[in-house]
Amino acid sequence: MQQGDTVAVVAPSGPVDAVLLGRGTRRLEGIGLKVVVGPHVLDRQDLGYLAGSDAARAADLESAWCDPAVGAVFCARGGYGAARLLGLLDWDRMRAAGPKTLIGSSDITALHHAFAAELGVPTLHGPMPSGLLLGGEQGPEPATWEHLRAALFGTPAPVTGDLVLAPGRATGVLSGGNLSLLASLCGTGYQPSFAGRIALLEDIGEQPYRVDRLLTQLLQSGAFAGVRGIALGSWVDCGDPLPVLRDRLLPLGVPILAGLPIGHGSPQMSVWLGALGVIDTESCSLSGPFWNEEQAR
């Protein structure tokens, strides 16, 4: 992207805090972006955990994506609800609108996965305008902010982990995101498959036995068949998931890098899903995006 480009902010998932949203959008404007906000961003749905009706949330997302003046679409926050929109979006219309960038994380994993399947575009797994890391009272978390800026305007630095579960180097399209959301897509038209890919996994608030259950569901569905490597992000409020991660993932026999600041922790680094990435356990790094195999060597 370039300064002066227009970005849209929509709320495909949970209810949005107006104060955090205001701060986050002003900070995006402060780096030279023009920000437009979807008309239903501050809506509330009667159930209490959705930012308006499914139809309104889908309409905001689709309209923003199809607006020729918009170069990127930020999701205001995660929470829950993005998966409810997958059958409501006009994928043919969105495909005809041409490529642009979707930015978000957590519940937005459902959209990352569907956008890759339906539109074939890379998407950015990163912080969101009404999250505390961008919209907090004290200003954006510095490392998170700088890495997001680099991902938007240039090339982000490699993300460094701090633990090797299985050594090696792997190259492949980076795919995945929030473990709970990925497991929830099993048995749907968006069944996850990491064949020939690097799987990114993270989560929040899931105790080790539930992490085990979610991984087991993906393993038994065949999602990990042909996976090339695994990048493990943050596991906030998940107890100590490392024994479970080792038990469930080491038998796959692929390089596994852990401790990456990607997901729900602070800082939160931005990574491109749907583009080539490289995990190298010797340097404890996840690097990319690379747009062809030659670059990734």
C-alpha positions as CSV (number, residue, x, y, z in Angstrom):
1,M,0.0,0.0,0.0
2,Q,0.9,3.7,-0.3
3,Q,0.2,6.7,1.8
4,G,-3.1,8.3,0.6
5,D,-4.7,4.9,-0.1
6,T,-8.2,4.3,1.3
7,V,-8.9,1.5,3.7
8,A,-12.3,0.4,5.1
9,V,-13.1,-0.8,8.6
10,V,-15.9,-3.3,9.0
11,A,-17.2,-5.5,11.9
12,P,-17.8,-9.1,10.7
13,S,-17.6,-10.6,14.2
14,G,-18.2,-9.3,17.7
15,P,-19.5,-5.9,19.0
16,V,-17.1,-3.0,18.6
17,D,-16.1,-0.5,21.3
18,A,-16.6,3.0,19.8
19,V,-13.8,4.6,21.8
20,L,-11.2,2.0,20.8
21,L,-12.4,2.1,17.2
22,G,-12.1,5.9,17.1
23,R,-8.5,5.7,18.4
24,G,-7.6,2.9,16.1
25,T,-8.9,4.6,13.0
26,R,-7.2,7.9,13.9
27,R,-3.9,6.1,14.2
28,L,-4.4,4.6,10.8
29,E,-5.1,8.0,9.5
30,G,-1.9,9.2,11.2
31,I,0.2,7.0,8.9
32,G,-1.3,8.5,5.8
33,L,-4.3,6.2,5.2
34,K,-7.8,7.4,4.4
35,V,-10.2,5.5,6.6
36,V,-13.9,4.8,5.8
37,V,-16.1,3.0,8.3
38,G,-18.8,0.6,7.4
39,P,-22.3,1.9,8.2
40,H,-23.1,-1.0,10.6
41,V,-19.8,-1.2,12.5
42,L,-21.3,0.0,15.8
43,D,-24.5,-2.1,15.5
44,R,-25.5,-4.6,18.2
45,Q,-27.4,-7.8,17.7
46,D,-29.9,-9.0,20.3
47,L,-27.9,-12.1,21.2
48,G,-25.2,-9.7,22.6
49,Y,-22.1,-11.2,21.0
50,L,-22.5,-10.0,17.4
51,A,-21.9,-6.6,15.8
52,G,-25.3,-6.4,14.2
53,S,-27.3,-8.9,12.1
54,D,-25.6,-11.4,9.8
55,A,-27.0,-9.6,6.8
56,A,-25.7,-6.2,7.8
57,R,-22.3,-7.5,8.7
58,A,-22.0,-9.4,5.4
59,A,-23.2,-6.4,3.5
60,D,-20.6,-4.1,5.0
61,L,-17.8,-6.6,4.3
62,E,-18.9,-7.2,0.7
63,S,-19.5,-3.5,-0.1
64,A,-16.1,-2.6,1.3
65,W,-14.4,-5.3,-0.7
66,C,-16.2,-4.4,-3.9
67,D,-15.6,-0.6,-3.6
68,P,-13.0,0.3,-6.2
69,A,-11.7,3.1,-4.0
70,V,-10.8,0.8,-1.2
71,G,-7.4,-0.9,-1.2
72,A,-7.7,-2.9,2.0
73,V,-10.3,-4.0,4.5
74,F,-9.6,-4.0,8.2
75,C,-11.8,-6.1,10.5
76,A,-12.5,-4.0,13.6
77,R,-12.1,-6.9,16.0
78,G,-12.6,-10.6,16.5
79,G,-14.8,-12.3,19.0
80,Y,-17.3,-14.5,17.2
81,G,-19.5,-14.4,14.1
82,A,-17.3,-14.3,11.0
83,A,-18.1,-18.0,10.0
84,R,-21.8,-17.1,10.0
85,L,-21.2,-14.9,7.0
86,L,-19.5,-17.4,4.6
87,G,-22.8,-18.4,3.0
88,L,-24.1,-14.9,2.7
89,L,-21.3,-13.3,0.7
90,D,-21.5,-13.0,-3.1
91,W,-18.2,-14.6,-3.9
92,D,-18.6,-14.0,-7.7
93,R,-19.1,-10.3,-7.2
94,M,-16.2,-10.1,-4.8
95,R,-14.0,-12.1,-7.2
96,A,-14.8,-9.7,-10.0
97,A,-13.8,-6.8,-7.8
98,G,-10.2,-7.8,-8.1
99,P,-7.5,-8.4,-5.4
100,K,-7.1,-6.3,-2.3
101,T,-6.1,-7.0,1.3
102,L,-8.1,-8.3,4.3
103,I,-6.6,-7.6,7.7
104,G,-7.5,-9.2,11.0
105,S,-7.0,-12.2,13.3
106,S,-8.6,-14.5,15.9
107,D,-12.2,-15.1,14.7
108,I,-11.2,-13.6,11.3
109,T,-9.4,-16.9,10.7
110,A,-12.7,-18.1,9.2
111,L,-12.5,-15.2,6.6
112,H,-8.8,-15.7,5.9
113,H,-9.5,-19.4,5.1
114,A,-12.6,-18.6,3.0
115,F,-10.9,-15.7,1.1
116,A,-8.1,-18.0,0.2
117,A,-10.4,-20.7,-1.1
118,E,-12.9,-18.4,-2.9
119,L,-10.8,-15.5,-4.0
120,G,-7.2,-16.9,-4.1
121,V,-5.8,-13.7,-2.5
122,P,-3.2,-13.4,0.3
123,T,-4.6,-11.9,3.5
124,L,-2.8,-10.3,6.4
125,H,-3.1,-11.9,9.9
126,G,-2.5,-9.0,12.2
127,P,-3.9,-6.5,14.8
128,M,-7.2,-4.8,14.4
129,P,-8.3,-1.1,14.9
130,S,-10.5,-1.6,17.9
131,G,-8.2,-4.0,19.7
132,L,-6.2,-2.9,22.7
133,L,-2.9,-3.1,20.8
134,L,-3.9,-0.4,18.3
135,G,-6.8,1.4,20.0
136,G,-5.6,1.4,23.6
137,E,-5.5,4.6,25.6
138,Q,-1.7,4.6,25.8
139,G,-1.2,4.3,22.1
140,P,-0.4,1.4,19.9
141,E,2.0,-1.3,21.2
142,P,5.3,-0.2,19.5
143,A,6.5,-3.5,18.1
144,T,3.1,-4.5,16.9
145,W,2.5,-1.1,15.3
146,E,5.9,-1.0,13.5
147,H,5.5,-4.5,12.2
148,L,2.0,-3.8,10.9
149,R,3.3,-0.7,9.1
150,A,6.1,-2.7,7.5
151,A,3.6,-5.3,6.4
152,L,1.3,-2.7,4.8
153,F,3.9,-0.5,3.2
154,G,6.9,-2.7,2.6
155,T,8.4,-6.0,3.7
156,P,8.0,-7.1,7.3
157,A,11.0,-8.4,9.2
158,P,11.1,-12.1,10.0
159,V,9.2,-13.1,13.1
160,T,11.4,-14.8,15.6
161,G,10.4,-17.6,17.9
162,D,12.1,-18.9,21.0
163,L,11.6,-22.7,21.0
164,V,12.3,-25.5,18.5
165,L,10.1,-28.5,18.9
166,A,11.4,-30.3,15.8
167,P,14.4,-29.0,13.8
168,G,14.6,-28.3,10.1
169,R,13.6,-25.8,7.4
170,A,10.4,-25.7,5.5
171,T,9.0,-23.7,2.6
172,G,5.3,-23.5,1.8
173,V,2.3,-21.3,1.6
174,L,1.5,-20.1,5.1
175,S,-2.0,-21.1,6.1
176,G,-4.1,-21.3,9.3
177,G,-4.6,-19.0,12.3
178,N,-6.8,-19.6,15.3
179,L,-6.9,-23.3,16.2
180,S,-10.5,-23.2,17.5
181,L,-11.8,-21.6,14.3
182,L,-9.9,-24.0,12.1
183,A,-11.4,-27.0,13.9
184,S,-14.8,-25.5,13.6
185,L,-14.5,-25.5,9.8
186,C,-14.0,-29.3,9.7
187,G,-16.9,-31.0,7.9
188,T,-17.9,-27.8,6.1
189,G,-17.2,-26.6,2.6
190,Y,-14.1,-24.9,3.9
191,Q,-12.5,-28.0,5.4
192,P,-8.9,-27.1,6.3
193,S,-6.0,-28.8,4.4
194,F,-2.4,-28.0,5.0
195,A,-1.1,-30.2,2.2
196,G,2.1,-28.6,0.8
197,R,1.8,-25.7,3.3
198,I,3.1,-24.4,6.6
199,A,0.4,-24.4,9.2
200,L,0.2,-21.5,11.6
201,L,-1.6,-22.3,14.9
202,E,-2.4,-20.2,17.9
203,D,-5.3,-19.8,20.4
204,I,-6.5,-18.1,23.6
205,G,-8.4,-19.4,26.7
206,E,-8.2,-23.1,25.7
207,Q,-6.9,-25.4,28.4
208,P,-4.5,-28.2,27.3
209,Y,-7.1,-30.9,27.1
210,R,-9.2,-28.7,24.8
211,V,-6.1,-27.9,22.7
212,D,-5.6,-31.7,22.5
213,R,-9.3,-32.1,21.4
214,L,-9.0,-29.4,18.7
215,L,-5.7,-30.8,17.3
216,T,-7.1,-34.3,17.4
217,Q,-10.1,-33.2,15.4
218,L,-7.9,-31.6,12.7
219,L,-5.6,-34.7,12.7
220,Q,-8.5,-37.1,12.3
221,S,-10.0,-35.0,9.5
222,G,-6.8,-35.3,7.5
223,A,-6.0,-31.6,7.7
224,F,-2.3,-32.2,8.4
225,A,-1.8,-34.7,5.6
226,G,1.2,-33.4,3.5
227,V,1.9,-30.5,5.8
228,R,5.5,-29.2,5.3
229,G,6.1,-27.4,8.6
230,I,4.3,-25.9,11.6
231,A,4.6,-22.4,13.1
232,L,3.2,-22.1,16.6
233,G,2.1,-18.6,17.8
234,S,0.9,-17.5,21.2
235,W,-1.2,-19.6,23.6
236,V,-2.6,-16.9,25.9
237,D,-4.4,-18.3,29.0
238,C,-4.0,-21.9,27.7
239,G,-2.1,-23.2,30.7
240,D,1.0,-25.1,29.5
241,P,0.1,-26.5,26.1
242,L,3.6,-27.6,25.1
243,P,3.3,-31.2,26.2
244,V,0.1,-31.5,24.2
245,L,1.6,-29.8,21.2
246,R,4.6,-32.1,21.3
247,D,2.5,-35.2,21.7
248,R,0.1,-34.4,18.9
249,L,2.4,-32.7,16.4
250,L,5.8,-34.3,16.7
251,P,4.6,-37.6,15.0
252,L,4.0,-35.6,11.8
253,G,7.8,-35.5,11.3
254,V,8.1,-31.9,10.1
255,P,10.0,-28.9,11.4
256,I,8.1,-27.1,14.2
257,L,8.9,-23.7,15.5
258,A,7.2,-22.4,18.6
259,G,7.0,-19.2,20.7
260,L,6.3,-16.9,17.8
261,P,4.6,-13.6,18.8
262,I,1.6,-14.1,16.5
263,G,-1.9,-14.3,17.7
264,H,-3.4,-12.9,20.9
265,G,-0.3,-11.9,22.9
266,S,1.6,-8.7,23.0
267,P,3.4,-7.9,20.8
268,Q,1.4,-9.2,17.9
269,M,3.4,-9.5,14.6
270,S,1.7,-9.4,11.2
271,V,2.1,-12.3,8.8
272,W,0.8,-12.9,5.3
273,L,-1.4,-15.9,4.9
274,G,-1.7,-17.3,1.3
275,A,1.8,-16.4,0.4
276,L,5.0,-18.4,0.6
277,G,6.8,-18.4,4.0
278,V,9.8,-20.1,5.3
279,I,10.4,-21.5,8.8
280,D,14.0,-22.1,9.8
281,T,14.6,-23.5,13.2
282,E,18.3,-22.7,13.0
283,S,17.5,-19.0,13.1
284,C,14.2,-19.6,15.0
285,S,12.4,-17.5,12.4
286,L,9.3,-17.4,10.2
287,S,10.1,-15.2,7.1
288,G,8.0,-14.0,4.2
289,P,6.0,-13.2,2.3
290,F,7.8,-14.5,-0.8
291,W,5.9,-14.4,-4.1
292,N,7.8,-17.2,-5.8
293,E,10.0,-20.2,-4.9
294,E,13.1,-18.4,-6.1
295,Q,12.7,-15.6,-3.6
296,A,12.1,-18.2,-0.8
297,R,15.4,-20.1,-1.4
